[in-house]
Amino acid sequence: MTINTVKPHYAQIWKTVQLIPIGKVACYGQIADLAGLPGRARLVGKALGKVPESGWQGKTVPWYRVINSQGKISFQQGSESFERQKQSLQDEQVVIIGARIKLKDFQWQPDLTELLFSLEY
């Protein structure tokens, strides 16, 4: 997917995911809401599967910081993708037990000021 063919919603999602701080996670639905796409959690998953390897607008998109609403990594446990996501999160000091992350401890809770100055939707 080239920059010229990026779907507008994908760009919104990628930009929102880029805001998740190191050591924090967000849920698919949370990203959809923050990107101005309420109820579109599945679209978030689809967009993250299409992230260009070179990143977006010169920055990486930390797709691995997005998990499901139950606090779990969505990939099948033991798969290559699961292990890659798990390792990336552990490298950022996110504690994972099995496939679960304690949202109470690691979920990104952006403040209003952060969102007003960072998002453009």
N, CA and C of each residue as an Amber inpcrd file, in Angstrom:
protein
   363
   0.8560000  -1.1780000   0.0000000   0.0000000   0.0000000   0.0000000
   0.8980000   1.2360000   0.0000000   0.7640000   2.0610000  -0.9830000
   1.5680000   3.2700000  -1.0700000   0.8660000   4.4020000  -0.3250000
   1.6010000   5.4580000  -0.0590000   1.0280000   6.6110000   0.6430000
  -0.1790000   7.1520000  -0.1080000  -0.1380000   7.1250000  -1.4310000
  -1.2370000   7.6680000  -2.2280000  -2.4930000   6.8060000  -2.1820000
  -2.3750000   5.5290000  -1.7900000  -3.5320000   4.6530000  -1.7720000
  -4.0180000   4.3310000  -0.3620000  -3.4880000   4.9970000   0.6530000
  -3.8870000   4.7530000   2.0300000  -5.3250000   5.2220000   2.2380000
  -6.1200000   4.3520000   2.8110000  -7.4950000   4.7130000   3.1200000
  -7.4890000   5.7370000   4.2500000  -8.3300000   6.7670000   4.1720000
  -8.3190000   7.8250000   5.1930000  -8.5120000   7.2970000   6.6160000
  -9.3750000   6.3090000   6.7840000  -9.5870000   5.7690000   8.1310000
  -8.3300000   5.0880000   8.6600000  -7.5740000   4.4440000   7.7780000
  -6.3440000   3.7990000   8.2080000  -5.3720000   4.8390000   8.7580000
  -5.2510000   5.9570000   8.0720000  -4.3500000   7.0160000   8.5300000
  -4.7670000   7.5190000   9.9130000  -6.0630000   7.6850000  10.1400000
  -6.5570000   8.1160000  11.4550000  -6.1600000   7.1070000  12.5200000
  -6.3270000   5.8520000  12.2190000  -6.0130000   4.7840000  13.1730000
  -4.5220000   4.7440000  13.4530000  -3.7120000   4.7720000  12.4020000
  -2.2620000   4.7110000  12.5950000  -1.7570000   5.8820000  13.4190000
  -2.2760000   7.0620000  13.1340000  -1.8420000   8.2470000  13.8830000
  -2.2210000   8.1110000  15.3550000  -3.3860000   7.5740000  15.6260000
  -3.8180000   7.3840000  17.0130000  -2.9360000   6.3550000  17.7150000
  -2.6320000   5.2620000  17.0470000  -1.7840000   4.2180000  17.6320000
  -0.3830000   4.7560000  17.9200000   0.0990000   5.6640000  17.0900000
   1.4220000   6.2550000  17.3270000   1.4810000   7.0380000  18.6420000
   0.3370000   7.4180000  19.1750000   0.3000000   8.1890000  20.4210000
   0.3940000   7.3260000  21.6740000   0.1900000   6.0220000  21.5460000
   0.2480000   5.1510000  22.7220000   1.6740000   5.1700000  23.2610000
   1.8440000   5.5580000  24.5300000   3.2030000   5.6400000  25.0740000
   3.8550000   4.2720000  25.2780000   5.1550000   4.2750000  25.3210000
   5.9290000   3.0670000  25.6220000   5.4610000   2.5330000  26.9720000
   5.2620000   1.2170000  27.0290000   4.8650000   0.5740000  28.2790000
   3.3720000   0.5990000  28.5490000   2.5910000   1.0760000  27.5800000
   1.1330000   1.1150000  27.7260000   0.4940000   0.3590000  26.5680000
  -0.7560000  -0.0620000  26.7700000  -1.5200000  -0.7270000  25.7160000
  -2.8690000  -0.0420000  25.5890000  -3.5260000  -0.2790000  24.4720000
  -4.8890000   0.2160000  24.2400000  -5.6710000  -0.9030000  23.5720000
  -6.9740000  -0.8600000  23.7210000  -7.8480000  -1.8640000  23.1080000
  -8.2980000  -1.3820000  21.7340000  -8.6570000  -2.3260000  20.8900000
  -9.1130000  -1.9980000  19.5360000 -10.2500000  -0.9790000  19.5690000
 -11.2400000  -1.2070000  20.4200000 -12.3790000  -0.2910000  20.5150000
 -11.9820000   1.0820000  21.0100000 -11.0420000   1.1270000  21.9370000
 -10.5410000   2.4020000  22.4610000  -9.8830000   3.2060000  21.3390000
  -9.0730000   2.5440000  20.5330000  -8.4140000   3.2200000  19.4060000
  -9.4620000   3.7080000  18.4140000 -10.4580000   2.8810000  18.1330000
 -11.5210000   3.2930000  17.2080000 -12.2090000   4.5550000  17.7260000
 -12.5490000   4.5740000  19.0040000 -13.2070000   5.7440000  19.5910000
 -12.3240000   6.9840000  19.4910000 -11.0580000   6.8460000  19.8690000
 -10.1410000   7.9940000  19.8600000  -9.8540000   8.4870000  18.4460000
  -9.9400000   7.5850000  17.4720000  -9.6990000   7.9600000  16.0730000
 -10.9470000   8.5420000  15.4230000 -12.0090000   8.6720000  16.2060000
 -13.2450000   9.2250000  15.6520000 -14.0540000   8.2090000  14.8620000
 -13.8700000   6.9470000  15.1730000 -14.5430000   5.8570000  14.4610000
 -15.2400000   4.9250000  15.4590000 -16.1390000   5.4450000  16.2750000
 -16.7620000   4.6030000  17.3060000 -17.4400000   3.3720000  16.7220000
 -17.2930000   2.2610000  17.4260000 -17.9000000   1.0180000  16.9900000
 -17.1560000   0.3020000  15.8730000 -15.9740000   0.7610000  15.5450000
 -15.2230000   0.1990000  14.4000000 -13.9490000  -0.5300000  14.8480000
 -14.0440000  -1.2770000  15.9350000 -12.8820000  -1.9960000  16.4620000
 -12.2840000  -2.9530000  15.4270000 -13.1340000  -3.6080000  14.6570000
 -12.6200000  -4.5320000  13.6330000 -11.8380000  -3.7980000  12.5540000
 -12.2580000  -2.5870000  12.2440000 -11.5200000  -1.7810000  11.2680000
 -10.1200000  -1.4750000  11.7950000 -10.0040000  -1.2710000  13.1000000
  -8.6820000  -1.0290000  13.6980000  -7.7840000  -2.2310000  13.4470000
  -8.3010000  -3.4260000  13.7030000  -7.5170000  -4.6310000  13.4560000
  -7.1030000  -4.7510000  11.9980000  -8.0170000  -4.4550000  11.1150000
  -7.7180000  -4.5230000   9.6740000  -6.6470000  -3.5030000   9.2960000
  -6.7750000  -2.2780000   9.8100000  -5.7930000  -1.2280000   9.5080000
  -4.4120000  -1.5830000  10.0370000  -4.3540000  -2.1840000  11.2220000
  -3.0620000  -2.5430000  11.7890000  -2.3960000  -3.6520000  10.9920000
  -3.1920000  -4.4650000  10.3320000  -2.6410000  -5.4930000   9.4640000
  -2.0830000  -4.9340000   8.1680000  -2.3700000  -3.6760000   7.8730000
  -1.9230000  -3.0310000   6.6410000  -0.8680000  -1.9420000   6.8740000
  -0.3260000  -1.8740000   8.0730000   0.6900000  -0.8600000   8.3680000
   1.8980000  -1.0830000   7.4560000   2.3290000  -0.0450000   6.7480000
   3.5240000  -0.1950000   5.9030000   4.7510000  -0.5220000   6.7660000
   5.6080000  -1.3880000   6.2580000   6.8000000  -1.7730000   7.0230000
   7.6940000  -0.5740000   7.3250000   7.6390000   0.4180000   6.4680000
   8.4590000   1.6110000   6.6760000   7.8250000   2.5750000   7.6810000
   6.6350000   2.2430000   8.1810000   5.9600000   3.1170000   9.1320000
   5.0080000   4.0660000   8.4320000   4.5890000   5.0690000   9.1550000
   3.6210000   6.0360000   8.6410000   4.1450000   7.4240000   8.9320000
   4.2860000   8.2430000   7.9100000   4.7800000   9.6130000   8.0150000
   6.1110000   9.6770000   8.7610000   6.9870000   8.7380000   8.4190000
   8.3310000   8.7410000   8.9710000   8.4530000   8.1720000  10.3740000
   7.3650000   7.6470000  10.9260000   7.4060000   7.0670000  12.2760000
   6.8740000   5.6440000  12.2280000   7.3610000   4.8360000  13.1480000
   6.8210000   3.4900000  13.2460000   5.4210000   3.5540000  13.8490000
   4.6330000   2.5450000  13.5710000   3.2950000   2.4140000  14.1540000
   3.3710000   1.2240000  15.1040000   3.3450000   1.4620000  16.4080000
   3.5040000   0.3660000  17.3680000   2.2400000  -0.4880000  17.4890000
   1.9110000  -1.2100000  16.4430000   0.7170000  -2.0450000  16.3600000
   0.6040000  -3.0070000  17.5290000   1.7440000  -3.4500000  18.0360000
   1.7730000  -4.4540000  19.0950000   1.2160000  -3.9300000  20.4230000
   1.0320000  -2.6270000  20.5470000   0.4630000  -2.0560000  21.7790000
  -1.0600000  -2.1180000  21.7980000  -1.6620000  -2.6710000  20.7630000
  -3.1200000  -2.7590000  20.6880000  -3.5410000  -4.2070000  20.9520000
  -4.4190000  -4.3720000  21.9280000  -4.8830000  -5.6930000  22.3540000
  -6.4090000  -5.7030000  22.4110000  -6.9950000  -6.8510000  22.7020000
  -8.4530000  -6.9060000  22.7330000  -9.0080000  -6.3910000  24.0680000
 -10.3070000  -6.2430000  24.1290000 -10.9510000  -5.6240000  25.2920000
 -10.8860000  -6.4850000  26.5510000 -10.5160000  -7.7380000  26.4030000
 -10.3490000  -8.6140000  27.5580000  -8.9320000  -8.5260000  28.1190000
  -8.1090000  -7.6940000  27.5060000  -6.7310000  -7.5530000  27.9620000
  -5.8110000  -8.6320000  27.4250000  -6.2020000  -9.2380000  26.3190000
  -5.4120000 -10.3380000  25.7590000  -4.8370000  -9.9900000  24.3930000
  -3.7250000 -10.6360000  24.0900000  -3.1750000 -10.5940000  22.7410000
  -4.1260000 -11.4210000  21.8770000  -4.5110000 -10.8860000  20.7410000
  -5.5280000 -11.5380000  19.9090000  -5.0000000 -12.6880000  19.0500000
  -3.7170000 -12.7110000  18.7830000  -3.1630000 -13.7990000  17.9770000
  -3.2270000 -15.1090000  18.7510000  -3.2490000 -16.2060000  18.0230000
  -3.2760000 -17.5210000  18.6520000  -2.0020000 -17.7170000  19.4630000
  -2.1920000 -18.1250000  20.7150000  -1.0540000 -18.3230000  21.5970000
  -0.0890000 -19.3330000  20.9950000   1.1910000 -18.9790000  20.9840000
   2.2270000 -19.8380000  20.4250000   2.5620000 -19.5420000  18.9720000
   1.7090000 -18.7730000  18.2810000   1.9940000 -18.4430000  16.8840000
   3.1530000 -17.4500000  16.8130000   3.7480000 -17.3430000  15.6370000
   4.8580000 -16.4050000  15.4460000   4.4270000 -14.9660000  15.7450000
   3.2330000 -14.5920000  15.2750000   2.7230000 -13.2300000  15.5170000
   2.4910000 -12.9860000  17.0010000   1.9420000 -13.9780000  17.6880000
   1.7270000 -13.8690000  19.1310000   3.0550000 -13.6310000  19.8450000
   4.0410000 -14.4380000  19.5220000   5.3410000 -14.3330000  20.1830000
   6.0090000 -12.9910000  19.8880000   5.8540000 -12.4970000  18.6620000
   6.4330000 -11.2000000  18.2940000   5.7830000 -10.0770000  19.0920000
   4.4460000 -10.1120000  19.1920000   3.7410000  -9.0800000  19.9520000
   4.0960000  -9.1760000  21.4280000   4.0980000 -10.3730000  21.9710000
   4.4250000 -10.5790000  23.3860000   5.8240000 -10.0550000  23.6960000
   6.7960000 -10.4030000  22.8470000   8.1730000  -9.9610000  23.0880000
   8.3010000  -8.4440000  22.9990000   7.6200000  -7.8400000  22.0300000
   7.6740000  -6.3820000  21.8850000   7.1190000  -5.6910000  23.1220000
   6.0150000  -6.2150000  23.6590000   5.4320000  -5.6310000  24.8740000
   6.3350000  -5.8610000  26.0820000   6.8930000  -7.0470000  26.1990000
   7.7940000  -7.3260000  27.3180000   9.0500000  -6.4570000  27.2560000
   9.5110000  -6.1610000  26.0490000  10.6660000  -5.2700000  25.8950000
  10.3660000  -3.8820000  26.4580000   9.0700000  -3.5220000  26.5270000
   8.6430000  -2.2300000  27.0680000   8.1660000  -2.3540000  28.5180000
   8.5060000  -3.4810000  29.1470000   8.1860000  -3.7330000  30.5580000
   6.7060000  -3.9580000  30.8460000   5.9310000  -4.3190000  29.8340000
   4.5280000  -4.6910000  30.0300000   4.5200000  -6.1440000  30.5070000
   3.8480000  -6.3960000  31.6210000   3.7920000  -7.7380000  32.1900000
   2.6730000  -8.5240000  31.5130000   3.0300000  -9.7060000  31.0140000
   2.0670000 -10.5720000  30.3340000   2.0750000 -11.9160000  31.0450000
   0.8960000 -12.3430000  31.4590000   0.7490000 -13.6510000  32.0920000
  -0.1130000 -14.4940000  31.1570000   0.5080000 -15.5100000  30.5690000
  -0.1770000 -16.2790000  29.5300000  -0.2910000 -15.3940000  28.3020000
  -1.4970000 -14.9530000  28.0130000  -1.7220000 -14.0190000  26.9140000
  -2.3540000 -12.7350000  27.4140000  -2.4550000 -12.5840000  28.7240000
  -3.2210000 -11.4900000  29.3240000  -2.3240000 -10.3940000  29.9160000
  -2.7980000  -9.1670000  29.7170000  -2.1700000  -7.9770000  30.2870000
  -3.1940000  -7.3500000  31.2270000  -2.7730000  -6.9720000  32.4210000
  -3.6910000  -6.3150000  33.3480000  -3.9610000  -4.8970000  32.8680000
  -5.1560000  -4.6890000  32.3450000  -5.5070000  -3.3680000  31.8310000
  -5.4510000  -2.3200000  32.9330000  -5.7870000  -2.6900000  34.1400000
  -5.7440000  -1.7550000  35.2630000  -4.3500000  -1.1400000  35.4280000
  -3.3470000  -1.9260000  35.1360000  -1.9610000  -1.4700000  35.3110000
  -1.3380000  -0.8670000  34.0550000  -1.7620000  -1.3280000  32.8750000
  -1.0430000  -0.9660000  31.6540000  -1.8700000  -0.2640000  30.5780000
  -3.1690000  -0.0910000  30.7990000  -3.9750000   0.5450000  29.7490000
  -3.6940000   2.0360000  29.6790000  -3.5200000   2.5000000  28.4670000
  -3.2990000   3.9240000  28.1960000  -4.5620000   4.6970000  28.5290000
  -4.4080000   5.7110000  29.3320000  -5.5080000   6.6050000  29.6970000
  -5.0860000   8.0300000  29.3430000  -5.2300000   8.4100000  28.0770000
  -4.7720000   9.7470000  27.6850000  -5.6190000  10.8270000  28.3400000
  -4.9810000  11.9310000  28.6680000  -5.7650000  13.0350000  29.2270000
  -6.2680000  13.9160000  28.0860000  -7.2420000  14.7090000  28.3820000
  -7.9050000  15.5230000  27.3640000  -6.9300000  16.4540000  26.6480000
  -6.0160000  17.0470000  27.3780000  -5.0410000  17.9620000  26.7760000
  -4.1990000  17.2360000  25.7340000  -3.7500000  16.0460000  26.0800000
  -2.9350000  15.2500000  25.1590000  -3.7020000  14.9940000  23.8570000
  -4.9620000  14.6580000  23.9780000  -5.7590000  14.3570000  22.8020000
  -6.0390000  15.6130000  21.9670000  -6.3550000  16.7140000  22.6150000
  -6.6810000  17.9350000  21.8850000  -5.5200000  18.4280000  21.0350000
  -4.3100000  18.2550000  21.5360000  -3.1420000  18.7470000  20.8070000
  -2.5490000  17.7250000  19.8410000  -2.9840000  16.4710000  19.9460000
  -2.3820000  15.4280000  19.1350000  -3.2430000  14.9090000  18.0010000
  -4.5510000  14.8590000  18.2160000  -5.4540000  14.3130000  17.2080000
  -6.0970000  15.4390000  16.4170000  -6.4190000  15.1580000  15.1660000
  -6.9480000  16.2080000  14.2780000  -8.3240000  15.8470000  13.7220000
  -9.1140000  15.0770000  14.4160000 -10.3830000  14.6400000  13.8400000
 -11.5350000  15.4120000  14.4170000
